[in-house]
Every structure is written in C-alpha cells, then in structure tokens.
Amino acid sequence: MDANVEAFHATLREDFSTEVVRSVNRRLESLLGQDALSEDERRELRAFLGASVVNPDQVRAAVRVLQDEREFYHYPSYRQAVEHIVGWMKAISTLGFPGQFAHGFTLSSDAGFNLSSIADLTDPAILEKICRPFGTYLDYELPSRCLDGEYEVIGINVTYTQQLPFALYAARKIRESCPDAWIICGGTEVSDAWKYMDDRDRFFEVFSPFDICVIGEGESAFTEILKARGNGILPAATANVMIHPNLGGRGRALPVLHYEDIKNLTTPSYEKLPWHLYLAPHRFVYYTPSRGCYWNKCTFCDYGLNGDSPTSPWRQDPVGKTLDDLERISKFSQYVYFSVDVLAPATLLKIAQGIVDRGIDVRWSAEIRLEKYWSPERADLLKRSGCVAVSVGFESGNDRVLKLIDKGTTTQQTLQTVQNMRAAGLGVQMMAFTGFPGETLEEAFDTTDFLRRNRHLWTIGGVGTFGLTPGSIVAKEPDRFGIKNLRPRAGDDIHRELDYDDPAGHGNEQPELAKARQTLNVSPPWRPWVGGTDTPHALFYHGRFGPSMIEEISEEDYSEKLGEWPGTWSVNGRMVSAPGGSTFSFVRNDGVLVRVSKLSARILSTLGKRSVSLADLESSYGYSRQDLEPLIRLRLITPDTVPSRVPATAPRATLHKAPSKLGHE
C-alpha cells in the first residue's frame, strides 16, 4: 500500500473536510477579532489566512482534473488544480502545526519542530501534532488494515526526511494493533539518520517503534528478514540489519555493509500499487539500472553509505537485462524515469539502441553528465529511443568553481552538450547552485547569467544554494577549500548539514543574487508538480509538448493572467506583492495585512480591472458564491462593493508603512 496517497485522500472525505473548514473558520474569526496578537499568533494568523480560501469541493474537483488526461494537459486547468491542492494542504496543516505544509506535501522547516533533533523526534506530543492532519488514517484505517491482513512482518519505507515523523507515529499505532508482528523500516532516510547521527548508540531512541531497521541497500536484507521470521529466529548475522535491543539486539554493532550485486535482482513489481489514487493521468515508474556514480569525484557530493567516496560504489546492470526489464515494464507503464545518480554514457547509448531495435514503447528520462560524448548523432538516438528529457547537474557557470567542484567539464562543454540535446528535440532540466566555498559574488552571477543567456535551451530547473554535508570531500578537507569552524547546526543531533565560516566567499544572502536565482526558477518550482525537476508531471509534459513545454506553462501563455502588478488597482485594499507562489498579500483599508489565494487574487483583479460588479461575477465570469465567501469574510469585498480604479501613477503601498497585525514582512 502507499500510505502517502491514501492518507491524502482520507482528508477529502466529507465528514473530515467539513470539520477542517469549520475549525479554520472558528480560529480565524477568533484571531481577527483580537486587538493585539503575539508573535506566535501572528504566525498562526498567516497560516489560517492562507487556509481560509479553500473549498473542499474544489479540491476534490482538482484531483479529478489531475487524473483526467485532457484537463491535465490544459495548463490553466492544471495550475488551478495544483493551487487548490496546495491550499488544501495549508488548510489541514492548521490541525497540526499551522503552516507545516506551506508548499504542498513537504513539511516546512520552520513550522515549530526540528526533524534533526532527537528530543523532537521522540516527543509523543510533537509527533501526534505533526500527524494530526492525517489522524483518521494513521490512528484507525492503517492499523486496522494491518490487523485484518494478519501480517507477521510489516515494513515501512522512509525515503525523505519529511516522512520520518509520520513513519514513527504510524509504527506506534500499528504496534498497538499488531503487537506480535515484526515492524521493520528501511529507505534513504533511515540510512541517512544512522549515517549522520552524532551518537549512534541513540539510534533506537528515535526508531524505538521498530523491531528491525535496514541500513543501506535492502533487497537481500529484507528477504533474509522474511526467512528468519519464517524459521522463528532473529536475522542476527544479516548484513545491513539493526535489531532493536528489546528484540535481542543489545550491544550489537551494524555488520559489514553489503552492496547489492544488482544484476542478480529481479525486475521490480509495480502492479499492486494503488494506481487509481495517484494525482496523474498516466502510470509512471522509477527504475534503477545502476547504482552509485561512475565519475564519483565531485567534492560536494555525499550520497548513500559512501565511506570515503562521494557516492556508493558504482555498479550497473548488463544492457540485456535492462532491456528485458524495460520490455516487461512497458507493458504496464509507458513512462519510466531512470532513478540513478547518473547513467554511464556508453551504457545509456547501448540501452537506447536496444530500445529502438526491440521496438520497446516507452517515454523515459534520466540524469546524465555533460560529457563530450554526447554528439548531435548520439543525442538524436536518445530521442528516437523515447527519451523526452535529460537532467544535468551543471552546478556552476564559472570554470574556476567547476574545477574546485572537480566536475570534469567546462562551461563551454556544458553549452555545447545542452545545444546538442536541445537540437535533438529533448527537454533539458538544468540544476545548479551558488555559494560553493570560496565562490565570489561575481562568480555566482556567472551561473545565473549563463542560465539567463541560454534560457531558450532548457525547459525547467534553476539555481539552489550550497549545503555542506559531513561526508563530502569539502567537509573532510576544509583547509583545501578555505573554510573554517565547521560545526553542527544548533539543536541538531542528526547532522545532515553543517555550518561553517567562509572568509573568502560571499554567502547566499545577497539580495541581488537571491532575486537572480528566484527569477530563473520555473513556478511552481517544488515537487511533485510540473515545475519540479525530474517529477512524473514534468516527464508527462515533456512527453506531450517536447521542449516547447516551457511555452505551454509560461505565464505569457496563461489565459487567465492576473492583471497589472503591483498596486495598480484596488478593491477595498491595495495589492502589495507581485505574483509568486500561491498566495498574495493585500493591505486592507484598515491597515490589516491579509493573504489570499491566487483564485481570490484573480477575482479581485477581475473586479478592479474590468469594473464589473459582484453580481456579474457568477453569470459572466463563472465564479461561484463559494468563491466569493472567503473575500467577504476577510472584508476585502462586500455585497455592495464598488470597484475603484487606481491611477498607474498612484503611490504604491509598502508593507513597512502599513500598520498591520501581522507585522513587517
């Protein structure tokens, strides 16, 4: 089962969603009725204002849009559906830590808890509050299904850090229903928690609900665990396995790590996943024909249980086995992402030729290195084999920084390879970052300038910021990179990233640089939506529209553009924020700052720019009374609202001049 998507759908049931709306409205009225708010209450009000514009019926309709092929590829419909779902996640987050789902499905890092703190991860009250938005599913439905199945072994995969509190809470609830089952866990986050934990003797403080944890690659370990359970013994000698002290693992260190001989692994089985629940019109699978990285030199990398190398040891399937797997997978799904660190170019070319020779019908994408190997002819073969996009970590637009990274390429080679891919009709997803140790501000702008100059060559991607992880070469050799005082972040017991001093660097706090990065990111830039690199939705859009998908999702082609921004029109308040994200800010005439969704901003834009009345909105523009109610409740419009046009030369409102219950932003 996929508890992620099942828990989401559980929130949309009529009884639960109705109570969410009532809860939001009650608390919002209470906050808006107060004369003064504390800092925590101001933060809470921001979250509740973002949640107050959500209509569960529209969210349920949004799910249907994303599952309908015609609607999915009509970008205005798609984008509005995404906004409704992101808004719904904000709404249900008010049941837990308000704002914990600020950007959709990902837990916010500043919502009031620390996922790298053992104290927070072991606090039952914090875990319960984080999980409260999915309480009905995690408290009752999931444990009941495990009990009904009479399972002897129940496994939970934890891929991302943001899934960890839900996994810990779910395991406790399953334990209450299934006290005799072995509850086990594995996945990237479990391995990372062990890898980065300051004191590994405390590992089972965090993972106390689990009997057994798999550290590292898990195929062999999992099958050995099943065999041990069937034989009534503990998997005491199994590599990559940690056994809870209560089950007999006290004092037992992790055995030697085992890396799978992947050519002996069978084709993954995807058939039993709940495909009818996913927010997509097509099936999509992740497939892994290699592990590790054949280059394995980049000084910032720190992937997997990698020892002294940037990544785990590099291994790859024989080409024939990969093609056999793809033939089987293609009968189930035509969309495949090669979920690997990076594919070796010669191997990938042989796979592409084999797909063509065998006539395998797939649309695929993968991450590649920007090698000279990718000539126009070879890029064309990728296209003919069904490749619709490639992802490239070009990292920096400055050759000196690329040498520090040990990337093994140059900006000129990057440009040539990207040109070849684009000429072949492939989408190119570009990934880079600024703030590498010792990078100057001018060198950072080389990266943003490179992407801006060549915007016609890439589809989605953008520029992030450098983060120092303990296992990287940079962290292991700080003097080589001119950084000092490496230290854990305050409050962290799991040291996923380190703070450090960089006397020669610029940092990433320069406003001009932050603005340059932001303008390059396709909106919405977060996963799992079209704007996110390597997402299923992005692959679908690449497959349908090719490299021209960027034009399909461009605001310039958005048929429901929001008007002139900022501050050129007014309806009982002044717009003060330019488009960006999924919420917009207004200062009401009484000086109170309120946030509204893009749908509500569109309604206000319609009123202000076209001077229509509220009565016209439903008959002429298709907005319902339900669409208007959040704006009336926030007193941005009234039943007798008269739109007021603001001259373009009028002074523009700024937040710091407006008295606001939410304070300055």
Protein Blocks (a to p, Z undefined) as FASTA:
>chain_A
ZZklmmmmmmmpmklmmmmmmmmmmmmmmmmmpmbdcfklmmmmmmmmmmmmpcfklmmm
mmmmmmpmklmmmmklmmmmmmmmmmmmmmmmmmmcghklmnojaccfklopafkbfklm
mmmklmmmmmmmmmmmmmmmmmmmmmmnopabdcdddfbfklmmmmmmmmmmmmmmmmmb
ccddedjklmmmmmmpmblmlmmmmmmmpmbdcehjfklmmmmmmmmmmnopacfkbghi
acdfklopgoiacdddddddfklpccddfklpcfklpccfbdcddddfbgcjfklmafkb
cghjekjafbdcdddddfklmmmmmmmmmmmoccdcdddfbdcfklmmmmmmmmmmnopa
cdddddddddfklgfklmmmmmmnopabdcddehpacfklmmmnonopafklmmmmmmmm
mmnopacdddddehiehiafklmmmmmmmmmmmmmmpmbdcdddddddfkbmklmmmmln
opahiacdehiabdfbccdddfkbnbjmbfklmmmmmmmpccdfbdcbfklghiaklmmm
mmmnommlmmmmgmklmmbbgbjcehiacehiacfbdcehjbdcdddfkopacdddfklm
mmmmmmmmnopafklmmmmnopafklmmmmmmnopacfklccddddfkbccddfklpccf
kbpZZ
